[in-house]
């Protein structure tokens, strides 16, 4: 079982859901995301670019580890894990 945590404006593309549980077999983060895209088609283009690569200003965490420090979408999944999709936040003033 995979629990997705979707944060920020991305919940606009999940019908307001911030937590989505998917019970589908997946060996990698990319395969797990494919299951999520089937449920929430519009979310894909906000997370991945046209080449299917993780967008620069989006982070994906597998449990507590950023997949950018691992093998990105090819990162292997353990059983019963959490994947958090977190858009980067910037701005502010001095």
C-alpha positions as CSV (number, residue, x, y, z in Angstrom):
1,X,0.0,0.0,0.0
2,X,1.3,3.5,-0.9
3,X,0.1,6.6,0.8
4,X,0.5,9.8,-1.2
5,X,0.7,13.1,0.6
6,X,-0.1,16.0,-1.8
7,X,0.5,19.5,-0.5
8,X,0.0,23.2,-1.5
9,X,-1.7,24.2,-4.7
10,X,-1.4,20.6,-6.0
11,X,-4.5,19.6,-4.1
12,X,-6.4,21.7,-6.7
13,X,-5.7,18.7,-9.0
14,X,-6.7,16.0,-6.6
15,X,-10.2,17.2,-5.8
16,X,-9.0,18.7,-2.6
17,X,-7.5,15.5,-1.3
18,X,-4.2,15.9,0.6
19,X,-3.8,12.2,1.3
20,X,-4.5,9.5,-1.3
21,X,-4.0,5.7,-0.6
22,X,-3.2,3.5,-3.6
23,X,-3.2,-0.2,-3.3
24,X,-1.4,-1.1,-6.5
25,X,1.8,-3.0,-7.1
26,X,4.8,-0.7,-7.8
27,X,8.5,-1.3,-7.7
28,X,9.6,2.3,-8.2
29,X,8.5,5.8,-7.3
30,X,7.7,6.3,-11.0
31,X,5.4,3.3,-11.2
32,X,3.7,4.4,-8.0
33,X,3.1,7.9,-9.5
34,X,1.6,6.3,-12.6
35,X,-1.1,4.8,-10.4
36,X,-1.7,8.3,-9.0
37,X,-1.9,9.9,-12.4
38,X,-4.6,7.4,-13.4
39,X,-6.8,8.8,-10.6
40,X,-5.8,12.5,-11.0
41,X,-4.7,13.1,-14.5
42,X,-4.1,16.9,-14.2
43,X,-1.6,16.4,-11.4
44,X,1.0,14.8,-13.7
45,X,1.8,17.9,-15.7
46,X,2.4,19.9,-12.5
47,X,4.9,17.4,-11.1
48,X,6.7,16.2,-14.3
49,X,7.8,18.2,-17.4
50,X,7.0,17.3,-21.0
51,X,9.9,14.8,-21.0
52,X,8.6,13.0,-17.9
53,X,11.3,14.4,-15.7
54,X,10.6,15.8,-12.2
55,X,10.1,19.5,-12.4
56,X,12.8,21.7,-10.9
57,X,10.5,23.3,-8.3
58,X,8.8,20.1,-7.1
59,X,10.3,17.7,-4.5
60,X,9.2,14.1,-3.9
61,X,10.0,12.4,-0.7
62,X,9.9,8.6,-0.2
63,X,9.2,8.3,3.5
64,X,11.7,10.9,4.8
65,X,14.2,10.8,1.9
66,X,14.2,13.2,-1.1
67,X,14.3,11.1,-4.3
68,X,16.7,13.7,-5.8
69,X,19.3,12.3,-3.5
70,X,18.5,8.8,-4.6
71,X,17.5,7.6,-8.1
72,X,14.7,10.0,-8.8
73,X,11.7,8.2,-10.3
74,X,13.7,5.0,-10.4
75,X,14.0,4.9,-6.6
76,X,12.9,1.5,-5.3
77,X,9.9,1.3,-3.1
78,X,9.6,-0.6,0.2
79,X,6.3,-2.1,1.1
80,X,3.8,0.2,2.8
81,X,5.5,3.5,2.2
82,X,4.6,7.2,2.0
83,X,5.3,9.4,-1.0
84,X,5.1,13.2,-0.4
85,X,4.8,15.6,-3.3
86,X,5.9,19.0,-2.2
87,X,6.0,22.1,-4.4
88,X,8.9,24.4,-3.6
89,X,8.1,27.7,-1.9
90,X,10.0,30.9,-2.5
91,X,9.6,34.6,-2.0
92,X,9.5,36.9,0.9
93,X,11.1,40.2,1.6
94,X,14.1,41.5,3.4
